[in-house]
Amino acid sequence: MDYASIIASQLKIGQRQVEKTIELLDAGATIPFVARYRKEATGGLNEVQIAAIRDLLAKLKEIDHRREYILQTIEKQGKLTAALQAQLLTAESLTELEDLYLPYRPKRRTRATIAAERGLIPLAERLFLQKDEDPEALAADYIDSEKGVHNVEEALAGARDILAERIAEQADARNKIRAIFRRKGRISSCVAKGKEKEASKYRSWFNWKEPAMKAPSHRILALFRGEVEGLLKVSIAPDESQECIDALTHQFVRGHHATSQQVALSVKDAYTRLMEPSVENEFRALLKERADKEAIGIFSENLRQLLLAPPLGRKRVLAIDPGFRTGCKVVCLDEQGKLLHNETIYPFTSVREERAAIAKLEALTEAFHTEAIAVGNGTAGRETEELVGRCHFRNPLIAVMVSESGASVYSASDVARAEFPDYDITVRGAVSIGRRLMDPLSELVKIDPKSIGVGQYQHDVDQAKLQSGLNDVVESCVNSVGVELNTASKELLSYVSGIGPVVAANIVSYRNAHGPFTNRQQLLQVDRLGPKAFEQCAGFLRIRDGENPLDASAVHPERYALVEQMAQQAGCTTRDLISSAECRARVDLPRFVSDDCGMPTLHDIMQELEKPGRDPRSSFEVFEFDKSVSSIEDLHEGMVLPGIVTNITAFGAFVDVGVHQDGLVHISQLSTKRISDPAQVVRLHQHVQVKVLEVDLERRRISLTMRL
């Protein structure tokens, strides 16, 4: 199979670009590396395009692997004809391969195999000729009590079973049924008998029906979840089965003889007993795969936005993990996120304790030179934020509500225990909240992305594909921002191109044993980090104040000599080239074009020289909730409030308005214009204005609109 030409055709990408990308990936290059440092080879393909090439290549290899197995299996049976071999070799999809393999697939004992064992194949073949003959007279010759055929009707029934199975295994017949399912198939659901009360959350789908191929992904996943839970019954089929039976009848039934009537009965049985359930299962798998892909895409994009949320930066932070009865855990962190102090305050147990808590917070912020306060947004979050607002700090401080999603997972993890072996989970959770404010990316990489909670139906989709997709996103984000080599955790380092968990741990061990890295070349002294890994990772690792100023940038070491040549041409040093726009303006870029370094790479280098190690994330902005509301009971219809987008799904966006319960802005309420994707209008952590449409206190649901 010519992988490159097939991929180029399907993805509408130049074949030469695909060939070079496959060559690089097969050689062990990572997607971030190829996208950033091999633009000339790939023609400037971005990460999404490169990932699509990788995924389609894997799918094509899977088809080839299955093809080889099928060829070997049929050949062992002695049934591989030249014509069948040609069909198998030219099949382009798994479905096509499986259709061709179906008649030769080893089977369990079926009604057809039992009939064949009883010697009824010749009768089935005679009936299929559909001559003007008496079926009962033909069947009489096959009555054999010893074989289990006791009368004419049993003989005819067995022969029809053989024909039904053969019809159901015809590839062209299956394609006809698939085409009808695709055009007219409808997915329908009803409540399982006796489950009306238990299935109340699925009430909208107790009597539901819509075109299967147009059903949105979130509804497909919801219906299938209800079915798995035993609360819904779901089916996929055309409203009228007769069209399918008629299509098969037209293909297989010839004439109006008595034998033709036997074939017609076989056709009906082939569809209702064999083909309809089989094709329905195919369409279930197709809809599930499509829904999974969309859900994973939404989750991935949400995760990307979350990881690339604006960092506060290197500030001294006091972080609070709020709580009513158990108190608020308070930690003080330095600019690097190192834990300096921790204790617990109980501001919500009495007026006296509240005053003591305020005094304690004022004292801690002064003692540890705090520059910002992070408050977890869980239970008692708004109350704690209000408490902080009543404090009188000597210096102005910003107070920020920080999402706690996944913090409990981190605090109980092996990573947290290794980092803070002498502290309990409450301290670890508070530290995580504070560090998330300083640098969301560095902290969130320590948590399984599935635990962060920014997707839809993430537990219902293919978990292997979800994990792969999310890992791609984390890797992409980490490498797009770059990593400080001398301060990064091993968890963060493990996502750097070409490194992985083992080498990341070795980098930290080397750093602990030898002190901070002073240049990128020292990476080659790290155990198991060879030239290939160095090539992949070096450009994404930063060394602030290192021996070579380029080590703080995204310029790859393989281009250092080129930058030095630029400096010589401009009549200055490398440091001057970085600090002086006048020096950079003197560089004649076309002069440095070569076979492996074109203008795209040269422009990237100049951008890095202008702002070495620039952070692609936007600047941090403080957000404040409306202080007049703190619980869902405070809301009423028509209220206009500030909010922050916490999750984006296919059907809308969830917005936190500061009442411990996110409200839903349905896709129809996101804009005055008709939109097909909420991401067209909103992004995660976006600050928005919303109006309350409805408050359902019983179900704790808030309906919002952005159509103000």
Sequence and secondary structure as in RCSB ss.txt:
>XXXX:A:sequence
MDYASIIASQLKIGQRQVEKTIELLDAGATIPFVARYRKEATGGLNEVQIAAIRDLLAKLKEIDHRREYILQTIE
KQGKLTAALQAQLLTAESLTELEDLYLPYRPKRRTRATIAAERGLIPLAERLFLQKDEDPEALAADYIDSEKGVH
NVEEALAGARDILAERIAEQADARNKIRAIFRRKGRISSCVAKGKEKEASKYRSWFNWKEPAMKAPSHRILALFR
GEVEGLLKVSIAPDESQECIDALTHQFVRGHHATSQQVALSVKDAYTRLMEPSVENEFRALLKERADKEAIGIFS
ENLRQLLLAPPLGRKRVLAIDPGFRTGCKVVCLDEQGKLLHNETIYPFTSVREERAAIAKLEALTEAFHTEAIAV
GNGTAGRETEELVGRCHFRNPLIAVMVSESGASVYSASDVARAEFPDYDITVRGAVSIGRRLMDPLSELVKIDPK
SIGVGQYQHDVDQAKLQSGLNDVVESCVNSVGVELNTASKELLSYVSGIGPVVAANIVSYRNAHGPFTNRQQLLQ
VDRLGPKAFEQCAGFLRIRDGENPLDASAVHPERYALVEQMAQQAGCTTRDLISSAECRARVDLPRFVSDDCGMP
TLHDIMQELEKPGRDPRSSFEVFEFDKSVSSIEDLHEGMVLPGIVTNITAFGAFVDVGVHQDGLVHISQLSTKRI
SDPAQVVRLHQHVQVKVLEVDLERRRISLTMRL
>XXXX:A:secstr
  HHHHHHHHHT  HHHHHHHHHHHHTT  HHHHHHH HHHHTS  HHHHHHHHHHHHHHHHHHHHHHHHHHHHH
HTT   HHHHHHHHH  SHHHHHHHHGGGS     HHHHHHHTT HHHHHHHHT  S  HHHHHHTT BGGGTB 
SHHHHHHHHHHHHHHHHHT HHHHHHHHHHHHHHEEEEEEE TT TTTTGGGGGGTEEEEEGGGS HHHHHHHHH
HHHTTSEEEEEEES THHHHHHHHHHH  SSSHHHHHHHHHHHHIIIIIIHHHHHHHHHHHHHHHHHHHHHHHHH
HHHHHHHTS    S  EEEEE  SSS EEEEEE TT  EEEEEEE TTS HHHHHHHHHHHHHHHHHTT  EEEE
ESSTTHHHHHHHHHT   SS  EEEEE  TTHHHHHTSHHHHHH TTS HHHHHHHHHHHHHH HHHHHTTS GG
GS  SSSTTTS HHHHHHHHHHHHHHHHHHH EETTT  HHHHTTSTTTHHHHHHHHHHHHHHH S SSGGGGGG
STT  HHHHHHHGGGEE TT SSGGGGSS  GGGHHHHHHHHHHHTS HHHHHH HHHHHT  GGGG  SS  HH
HHHHHHHHHHSTT   S         TT  SGGG  TT EEEEEEEEEETTEEEEE SSSS EEEEGGGS SS  
S GGGT  TT EEEEEEEEEETTTTEEEEE   
